[in-house]
Amino acid sequence: MSRISKNGFVLLASLLVLCFVQYSIAAEGTSQWLVSPKLLEHANLKILWESKLSIKKTESLEQLLILGNSIYAISDRNYMVSLNKENGDIIFRRIVAPEGLPVAGLQLYGDELISIVGTKLIELDPQTGNQLKTVDVGFGIACPAARNSSYFYLGGTDKRLHTLRAEDKVQIFEVAAKNDSMITSIIAHDISVIFGTAAGNIISITPDRPRKLWQFDASGGIAGPIVRDGMSLFFASKDTNVYRVDMVGLPLRRQLVWKYQTAGVLEKEPRVTQQVVYQNVPGKGLTAIDKQSGQFMWSVPGGVDLLAEAKDIAYVITQDRKLVVMDNLSAKKLYSVNFAEVTRYTANITDSKIYIADKHGRIACLQPVK
């Protein structure tokens, strides 16, 4: 075999270096996306915006929430970033609670963000993240707070529903289920307050005094928050059933419309859209149930949650980090996309946009291509 000249060797080495640099640039360009645009094209999706939050390398993004017109990202050190959900622009970023005390039950009421940190009820300004009011209620809080125009309602670890006047946080009354079970979920409106319990009770009371309006009893504890959709309540129970209970008549009374039995003990609340109820079943997947009839539509094995819905198309995230696209009319799977980098997400039931993230703080908004 002939020898390579010195000049030839230099040329060959230069070509190898150039190829390596080009490969590195290409690899870097590919990895900059949370999900490759090429992969998304396969599922008729496009990236609307993508943002990288300035969190520390030792920090991890833990929560991703949609509240009103904003996305809230919260790290394991309680660093919160609020972004405009339409374009990804940052609204504010700040530490909202001491490290080690998780921010729980974050929700939007009017022009206030409400959260629970330890035994404290905290109200934040959604434009700046500044604390507006803080009160130590003096007891452990078992589930997210609820609020109407006049009162806050807190489910205490003492198994009591505590009602505080909104203006000064003075307690007005407290009430408990007759079986003294833990409160797991609260819904508050100006005409009634509804709470669920670990014993399977759904109890409705008047908002300003402990007077019971009605009660519905499931066989197992209420799993996750009760979902209200108009005058209908949807909830999951540890008795393996998903329920729809309607509030009818004046005075209001409850009416069981349907219950759908799943193949597992339920742990999360259902996702309710205009036509469909989506329920995660541990160890099985995500099941779609017809909202009106309570009949089975389809199931995605390993499905964890609904990311969004676009007309009759459902976007489902799976346990093995795939996006499965389902047709609700035909009950057939249309596409599957690798979401290997996606470790955080939030369910969006208000429009067709998909919000996903990883633990390092990359957040992306995806939109179906019409």
C-alpha positions as CSV (number, residue, x, y, z in Angstrom):
1,M,0.0,0.0,0.0
2,S,1.4,3.4,-1.0
3,R,2.4,5.9,1.6
4,I,0.3,9.0,2.2
5,S,2.3,12.2,1.6
6,K,2.7,14.7,4.4
7,N,0.4,17.2,2.5
8,G,-2.1,14.4,1.9
9,F,-2.1,13.5,5.6
10,V,-2.7,17.1,6.6
11,L,-5.5,17.4,4.0
12,L,-7.1,14.2,5.3
13,A,-6.8,15.4,8.9
14,S,-8.4,18.7,8.0
15,L,-11.3,17.0,6.3
16,L,-11.9,14.8,9.4
17,V,-11.8,17.9,11.7
18,L,-14.2,19.7,9.4
19,C,-16.6,16.7,9.3
20,F,-16.5,16.5,13.1
21,V,-17.2,20.2,13.5
22,Q,-20.1,20.0,11.0
23,Y,-21.5,17.0,12.9
24,S,-21.2,18.8,16.2
25,I,-23.0,21.8,14.9
26,A,-25.7,19.6,13.4
27,A,-26.1,17.7,16.7
28,E,-26.3,20.9,18.6
29,G,-28.9,22.3,16.2
30,T,-31.0,19.1,16.6
31,S,-30.8,19.1,20.4
32,Q,-31.9,22.8,20.8
33,W,-35.5,21.7,20.3
34,L,-37.5,20.0,23.0
35,V,-39.1,18.0,20.2
36,S,-37.8,17.9,16.6
37,P,-39.9,20.0,14.2
38,K,-39.5,17.2,11.7
39,L,-41.1,14.7,14.1
40,L,-43.9,17.1,14.8
41,E,-44.7,17.5,11.1
42,H,-45.6,13.8,11.1
43,A,-48.4,14.5,13.6
44,N,-49.5,17.8,11.9
45,L,-48.1,19.9,14.7
46,K,-45.8,22.9,14.7
47,I,-43.8,24.8,17.4
48,L,-45.5,28.1,18.2
49,W,-42.8,29.1,20.7
50,E,-40.1,27.6,22.8
51,S,-38.3,29.2,25.9
52,K,-35.4,28.2,28.1
53,L,-35.8,29.3,31.7
54,S,-32.8,30.5,33.7
55,I,-32.8,27.9,36.4
56,K,-29.7,26.6,38.0
57,K,-28.1,23.3,36.9
58,T,-28.8,21.8,40.3
59,E,-32.4,22.9,40.1
60,S,-35.3,21.0,38.6
61,L,-38.6,22.2,37.0
62,E,-41.3,20.5,39.1
63,Q,-44.7,22.0,38.2
64,L,-46.2,23.4,34.9
65,L,-49.6,25.0,35.2
66,I,-52.1,26.9,33.0
67,L,-54.0,29.6,34.8
68,G,-55.9,32.2,32.8
69,N,-53.6,33.6,30.1
70,S,-50.4,32.5,31.7
71,I,-48.2,29.5,32.1
72,Y,-46.6,29.1,35.6
73,A,-43.4,27.0,35.9
74,I,-42.2,26.3,39.4
75,S,-38.9,24.7,40.3
76,D,-38.0,22.4,43.2
77,R,-36.6,25.5,45.0
78,N,-39.9,27.5,44.6
79,Y,-38.5,29.7,41.8
80,M,-41.6,30.7,39.8
81,V,-41.6,31.9,36.2
82,S,-44.8,33.3,34.7
83,L,-45.0,33.3,30.9
84,N,-47.6,34.6,28.4
85,K,-49.1,31.4,27.1
86,E,-49.6,32.9,23.6
87,N,-46.0,33.9,22.9
88,G,-43.9,32.7,25.7
89,D,-42.8,36.2,26.9
90,I,-41.8,36.3,30.6
91,I,-44.3,38.2,32.8
92,F,-42.3,37.8,36.1
93,R,-39.8,35.5,37.8
94,R,-39.1,35.3,41.5
95,I,-38.8,33.0,44.5
96,V,-42.3,32.7,45.9
97,A,-41.7,30.5,49.0
98,P,-38.9,29.3,51.2
99,E,-37.0,26.3,49.8
100,G,-38.4,23.0,51.2
101,L,-42.0,24.3,51.6
102,P,-43.7,23.3,48.3
103,V,-46.2,25.7,46.7
104,A,-49.5,23.7,46.6
105,G,-52.9,24.3,45.0
106,L,-51.9,27.4,42.9
107,Q,-55.0,28.8,41.3
108,L,-56.3,32.1,39.9
109,Y,-59.3,34.0,41.3
110,G,-60.0,37.4,39.7
111,D,-56.8,39.4,40.0
112,E,-55.1,37.2,42.6
113,L,-53.1,34.0,42.6
114,I,-54.0,31.8,45.6
115,S,-51.6,29.2,47.0
116,I,-50.9,27.2,50.1
117,V,-47.4,27.0,51.6
118,G,-47.3,25.0,54.8
119,T,-50.0,26.4,57.1
120,K,-50.1,29.7,55.3
121,L,-52.8,30.9,52.8
122,I,-51.0,33.2,50.4
123,E,-52.3,35.7,47.8
124,L,-50.0,36.8,45.0
125,D,-50.1,39.5,42.3
126,P,-50.3,37.6,39.0
127,Q,-48.5,40.5,37.2
128,T,-45.5,40.7,39.5
129,G,-45.5,37.6,41.8
130,N,-45.4,39.8,44.8
131,Q,-47.2,38.7,48.0
132,L,-50.3,40.7,48.6
133,K,-51.6,39.0,51.7
134,T,-50.4,36.1,53.9
135,V,-52.2,34.5,56.8
136,D,-51.1,31.6,59.0
137,V,-54.3,29.7,59.6
138,G,-52.8,27.7,62.4
139,F,-53.7,24.2,61.0
140,G,-52.5,21.8,58.3
141,I,-54.3,22.1,55.0
142,A,-55.2,18.9,53.2
143,C,-56.3,20.0,49.8
144,P,-56.2,23.2,47.6
145,A,-58.2,26.1,48.9
146,A,-61.4,27.4,47.2
147,R,-62.9,30.8,47.0
148,N,-66.0,32.7,46.1
149,S,-66.8,36.4,46.2
150,S,-67.1,36.4,50.0
151,Y,-65.2,33.5,51.6
152,F,-62.2,31.2,51.5
153,Y,-62.8,27.5,52.1
154,L,-60.0,25.4,53.5
155,G,-59.9,21.6,54.1
156,G,-57.9,21.1,57.3
157,T,-56.0,18.1,58.4
158,D,-58.4,18.2,61.3
159,K,-61.1,16.9,58.8
160,R,-63.0,20.2,59.0
161,L,-64.0,22.6,56.3
162,H,-63.0,26.0,57.6
163,T,-64.7,29.1,56.1
164,L,-62.8,32.4,56.4
165,R,-64.1,35.8,55.4
166,A,-62.2,36.9,52.4
167,E,-61.6,40.5,53.5
168,D,-60.0,39.8,56.9
169,K,-59.6,36.0,57.1
170,V,-61.7,35.7,60.2
171,Q,-63.2,32.2,60.5
172,I,-67.0,32.3,60.2
173,F,-67.9,28.6,60.6
174,E,-66.5,25.1,60.2
175,V,-68.2,21.9,59.2
176,A,-67.4,18.2,58.7
177,A,-68.9,15.1,57.1
178,K,-70.9,13.0,59.6
179,N,-68.4,10.2,59.2
180,D,-65.6,12.6,60.1
181,S,-63.6,11.8,56.9
182,M,-60.8,13.8,55.4
183,I,-61.7,16.5,52.9
184,T,-60.0,15.9,49.5
185,S,-61.5,18.5,47.2
186,I,-63.5,21.8,47.4
187,I,-65.5,23.7,44.8
188,A,-66.9,27.2,45.8
189,H,-69.5,29.3,44.1
190,D,-71.8,32.0,45.4
191,I,-74.8,29.7,45.4
192,S,-73.2,26.6,47.0
193,V,-70.0,25.0,48.2
194,I,-69.3,21.4,47.4
195,F,-66.6,19.2,49.0
196,G,-65.5,15.6,48.5
197,T,-64.1,13.3,51.2
198,A,-61.8,10.3,51.5
199,A,-64.9,8.2,52.4
200,G,-66.5,8.9,49.1
201,N,-69.0,11.6,50.1
202,I,-69.9,14.6,47.9
203,I,-71.6,17.2,50.1
204,S,-73.1,20.5,49.1
205,I,-73.7,23.2,51.7
206,T,-74.9,26.8,51.6
207,P,-71.9,29.2,51.2
208,D,-72.5,31.3,54.3
209,R,-73.5,28.8,56.9
210,P,-73.2,25.0,57.6
211,R,-76.5,24.0,56.2
212,K,-76.5,20.9,54.0
213,L,-78.2,21.1,50.6
214,W,-77.6,17.5,49.4
215,Q,-75.2,14.6,49.6
216,F,-74.1,11.9,47.2
217,D,-72.1,8.8,48.4
218,A,-69.8,6.8,46.3
219,S,-68.3,3.5,47.6
220,G,-64.7,4.7,47.6
221,G,-62.8,7.9,48.4
222,I,-62.9,10.8,46.0
223,A,-59.6,10.8,43.9
224,G,-58.3,14.2,43.0
225,P,-60.4,17.4,42.6
226,I,-64.0,17.3,41.6
227,V,-64.5,18.9,38.2
228,R,-67.5,21.2,37.7
229,D,-68.7,21.7,34.1
230,G,-71.8,24.0,34.1
231,M,-74.3,22.2,36.4
232,S,-72.6,18.9,36.1
233,L,-70.0,17.4,38.4
234,F,-67.4,14.8,37.2
235,F,-65.2,12.9,39.6
236,A,-63.2,9.7,40.0
237,S,-63.6,7.4,43.0
238,K,-61.3,4.8,44.5
239,D,-64.2,2.4,44.0
240,T,-63.0,2.2,40.3
241,N,-65.8,4.3,38.9
242,V,-66.0,7.7,37.1
243,Y,-69.2,9.6,38.0
244,R,-71.3,12.3,36.4
245,V,-73.7,13.9,38.9
246,D,-75.9,16.8,37.8
247,M,-77.3,19.5,40.0
248,V,-81.0,20.0,39.1
249,G,-84.1,21.9,40.3
250,L,-84.6,24.6,42.9
251,P,-83.6,24.1,45.6
252,L,-80.7,22.2,44.0
253,R,-80.6,18.5,44.4
254,R,-78.3,15.9,42.9
255,Q,-79.0,13.4,40.2
256,L,-76.7,10.6,39.1
257,V,-76.5,10.7,35.3
258,W,-74.0,7.9,34.8
259,K,-71.1,6.0,36.3
260,Y,-68.4,4.3,34.3
261,Q,-66.5,1.4,35.8
262,T,-62.8,1.2,35.0
263,A,-60.3,-1.6,35.5
264,G,-58.4,0.0,38.3
265,V,-58.4,2.0,41.5
266,L,-58.5,5.6,40.4
267,E,-56.0,8.2,41.7
268,K,-56.5,11.3,39.5
269,E,-59.4,13.5,38.5
270,P,-60.9,13.2,35.0
271,R,-60.2,15.8,32.2
272,V,-63.5,17.1,30.9
273,T,-63.9,18.7,27.5
274,Q,-67.0,19.6,25.4
275,Q,-67.8,16.0,24.4
276,V,-65.4,13.7,26.1
277,V,-64.3,12.7,29.7
278,Y,-60.7,11.4,29.8
279,Q,-59.7,9.3,32.8
280,N,-56.3,7.9,33.7
281,V,-56.5,4.3,35.0
282,P,-53.3,3.3,36.9
283,G,-51.6,0.3,35.2
284,K,-53.9,0.5,32.2
285,G,-53.8,3.8,30.4
286,L,-56.0,6.7,29.4
287,T,-59.7,5.9,28.7
288,A,-62.0,8.2,26.8
289,I,-65.7,8.2,27.9
290,D,-68.6,9.8,26.0
291,K,-69.6,12.8,28.1
292,Q,-73.3,12.5,27.5
293,S,-73.9,8.7,27.7
294,G,-71.0,7.5,29.8
295,Q,-70.1,4.9,27.2
296,F,-66.6,3.7,26.4
297,M,-65.0,5.3,23.4
298,W,-61.3,4.2,23.3
299,S,-58.3,3.5,25.4
300,V,-54.6,4.2,25.0
301,P,-52.5,1.6,26.8
302,G,-49.9,3.4,28.9
303,G,-51.6,6.7,28.4
304,V,-51.0,9.1,31.3
305,D,-52.9,12.3,30.5
306,L,-54.7,14.4,27.9
307,L,-52.4,17.2,26.7
308,A,-55.0,19.0,24.5
309,E,-58.0,18.4,22.2
310,A,-58.5,19.9,18.7
311,K,-62.1,19.4,17.5
312,D,-62.3,15.6,17.3
313,I,-58.6,14.9,17.8
314,A,-57.1,14.1,21.2
315,Y,-53.4,14.4,22.1
316,V,-52.3,11.9,24.7
317,I,-48.9,11.7,26.6
318,T,-47.9,8.1,27.5
319,Q,-45.8,6.6,30.2
320,D,-43.0,5.8,27.8
321,R,-42.8,9.4,26.6
322,K,-44.7,9.3,23.4
323,L,-47.4,11.5,22.0
324,V,-50.3,9.5,20.7
325,V,-52.8,11.2,18.5
326,M,-56.4,9.8,18.6
327,D,-59.4,10.3,16.5
328,N,-62.5,10.5,18.8
329,L,-64.9,9.8,16.0
330,S,-63.3,6.7,14.6
331,A,-61.7,5.7,18.0
332,K,-58.5,5.0,16.0
333,K,-54.9,6.0,16.6
334,L,-53.6,8.4,13.9
335,Y,-50.0,9.1,14.8
336,S,-47.4,8.5,17.4
337,V,-44.4,10.9,18.0
338,N,-41.3,10.4,20.2
339,F,-41.4,12.8,23.2
340,A,-38.3,11.4,24.8
341,E,-37.1,14.7,26.2
342,V,-40.5,15.7,27.6
343,T,-40.7,15.1,31.4
344,R,-43.1,17.8,32.4
345,Y,-46.5,18.8,30.9
346,T,-49.8,20.4,31.8
347,A,-53.3,19.4,30.6
348,N,-55.0,22.1,28.5
349,I,-58.8,21.7,28.1
350,T,-59.5,25.3,26.9
351,D,-58.0,25.2,23.4
352,S,-55.8,23.1,21.1
353,K,-52.4,24.2,22.2
354,I,-50.0,21.7,23.8
355,Y,-47.6,22.9,26.6
356,I,-44.6,20.6,27.4
357,A,-41.3,21.0,29.2
358,D,-38.3,19.1,30.6
359,K,-36.8,19.2,34.1
360,H,-34.0,21.6,32.9
361,G,-36.5,24.4,32.1
362,R,-37.1,24.1,28.4
363,I,-40.8,24.9,27.7
364,A,-42.5,24.6,24.3
365,C,-45.9,25.4,23.0
366,L,-47.2,23.3,20.1
367,Q,-50.1,24.0,17.9
368,P,-52.0,21.7,15.4
369,V,-51.5,22.7,11.8
370,K,-54.9,23.4,10.2
